[in-house]
Every structure is written in C-alpha cells, then in structure tokens.
Amino acid sequence: MQTIEGLKRKIQSTEDLQAVVRTMKTLAAVSIRQYEQALKSLKNYDKTIETGFQIVMRNNPTLFNEKGPVAKKRLGAVIFGSDQGMCGQINEQVVTYAVETIDELGIEPESRTILAVGVRVKGLLEDIGQPVKDSIYVPSSVAGITPTVQQILMEIENWNQAIGVNQVFLFYNEQLTGASYRPRALHLLPFNQDSFHNLQKAPWPTRALPTYTMDVSALLSALIRQYLFVSLYRAFAESLASENTSRLVAMQGAEKNIGDRLVELNNEFHQKRQMSITEELLDIVAGFEALKEDRNKV
C-alpha cells in the first residue's frame, strides 16, 4: 500500500518530469521557427539559381540534348532522420518510404550505397537488413547545416569516382501545414533534363533579354554546384523542421498525460492525508475516552 511519503516522492518526480517536458517543448518550438526561417530565405536563393539556369538554357538550347539516359546501375541514397528520440514515427516513416521507393526502381541491394543522416535511421536500416555505407550526425542548429552539406557533397563525389554511383536520391520528411509532415524523395542526380528544357521555354519576366560574359561551362558548373547545395540544404531544413514539429506534438501529448497523472497523485495524496488526520483524531478521542473511564473508576 502506498504511503504518504511515497506519494510525495512520486509527485516530486512527476513534477520534475513535467518541467523537463515543458523545456523540450519550448526548445522544439524555437527550433521549428529557425528552420522555417531558413526555408523561407532559401526560396529567394533557389529562385536566383533557377533564373541563372534559365539564362544559360535560353542562350544554349542544345546544351543537354547530347546526353542520353543514364543506366540504372548503382544508386546512392541519402536518408535524413534524427539522432534523438521522442519525435514520433519520423524515422520509421522515412526509412519505410525510402526502401519501398528504391525497391520499385528495381535496384538490387548490392547496388545500393546508403548514407544515413542520424543514428536512429542507421539503426532502423540495419534492422531490416539494408547495409549502410556510412552515417553522419544531424546538425543541431541552422549554423551546422552548411558544413554538413559540404561533407555530403564530398561523399557523393567519392561515390561516383570510387564505385561508379551514377544516380543519387534524397529521402527526407517534408513539413506540411500545421503539425503534419510526409516523407519525400528528390532525384538529385543526374539532372532532370525536362526541367531544363521547361526553363528554356519559360517567358522572361522583363523586356530586357539576359546575357552573360563568362565561359558557359564555368557558369554552368557554378550553377550546378549551387543547385546541389541548395537541394541538400533544403532537405536538411525540412527534415529538422519536421523532426521538431513531431517532437512538439509528442511533448504536448506527454505534458497532458503528466498533468492528468499529477491530478491523480495529488487527489490520492490528499485522500490519504485526510485519512491519516482522521485516524490521528480518532486515536486522540479514544485515548481521551480511556482516560475518562479510568478517572471515573477512581
């Protein structure tokens, strides 16, 4: 049977846990904001790169025509997840979606090269029998995204040179409106030629036609590097925003459950406290009556 002192300790432990949950909820909300701001800023950057590609394609309409389709020999996949828990099912969902998508592409397991972003994603992939070539930690802030993106770009280049990876996919959770998200796949490499040709046909927004003076190969190379950077940066920001959104929802649920549990514990404590007081009063009354009887006998 639970004692009053035992209930006091339980109430104190539950209140401590409630404080931790509130702190995590606050941190998740702040993190969501910074990643959403990063995504908002990225839109203008992305538009600038797209405009650069449009200028190149308008002046070089046959630039990509001579490159045929790439044979699906080896595939590289970067799967974005989390290092920390208490964030719902984001890791399970993105891993399931990634593996199913790669299976649909007909890529044999031995022809897959996987880079896991987050230790929890790595563990889930290995649990289902999908080997992981390498893994990296998830950056803890917006400032940490850029160096991690550069690290991944170097790894992708090594894949191509060392083992002949000729197509790369990104799999990450994309934040939707409110507190929802969904897994998404982005075909990073090779480039989608249809997109380039669509840019070529798109109307220029002003009457002044664009031009450039630098070598077209150097300009295209710079644009491609920026495109790869922006694509990976966006995947990181979307994944981190989704992770913290899921964690915020989980913490809100936990906070409610802890609050309900505290009400139960406090009610039980007050009930036992009242019973204890009642018992003490009854003992006092019984003692008084005993003394009264002894006095009457004398």
HUWO-V332908 format. One line per field, one symbol per residue. ss: DSSP state (h for helix, s for strand, l for the rest). psi: psi as a letter, one per 20 degrees, with the letter a starting at -180 (. if undefined). burial: # if it has 24 or more other C-alpha atoms within 12 Angstrom, else .. Layout:
ss = ???
psi = ???
burial = ???
This chain:
ss = lllhhhhhhhhhhhhhhhhhhhhhhhhhhhhhhhhhhhhhhhhhhhhhhhhhhhhhhhhlllllllllllllllsssssslllllllllhhhhhhhhhhhhhhhllllhhhsssssslhhhhhhhhhllllllssslllllhhhhhhhhhhhhhhhhhhhhhhlllssssssssslllllssssssssslllhhhhhhhhhllllllllllllllhhhhhhhhhhhhhhhhhhhhhhhhhhhhhhhhhhhhhhhhhhhhhhhhhhhhhhhhhhhhhhhhhhhhhhhhhhhhhhhhhhl
psi = pprghghgggggghhghhhgghghgghgggggghhhhghghhggghhggghghggghhimhjhjhioaqpqmgppppoppcqhqblkbkhggghggggggghghikpqhijpopopnphhggggghhjjoqpgrqqqpqirhhigghhghghhhgghhgghgjkpjqpqpprpppaqckqrqqqppngqrqohhgghhhhiqqpirioqqrrirphghgggghgghggghggggggggghggghghhggghgghhghggghhggghghghghggggggggghgggggghghgghhhh.
burial = ......#..##..##..#..##.##..##.###.##.##..#...#..##########...............###########.##############.##........###############....#############..##.##.###.##..#.....###########.....###########.#..##.##...................#..##.###########################.##..##..#..#..##.............................
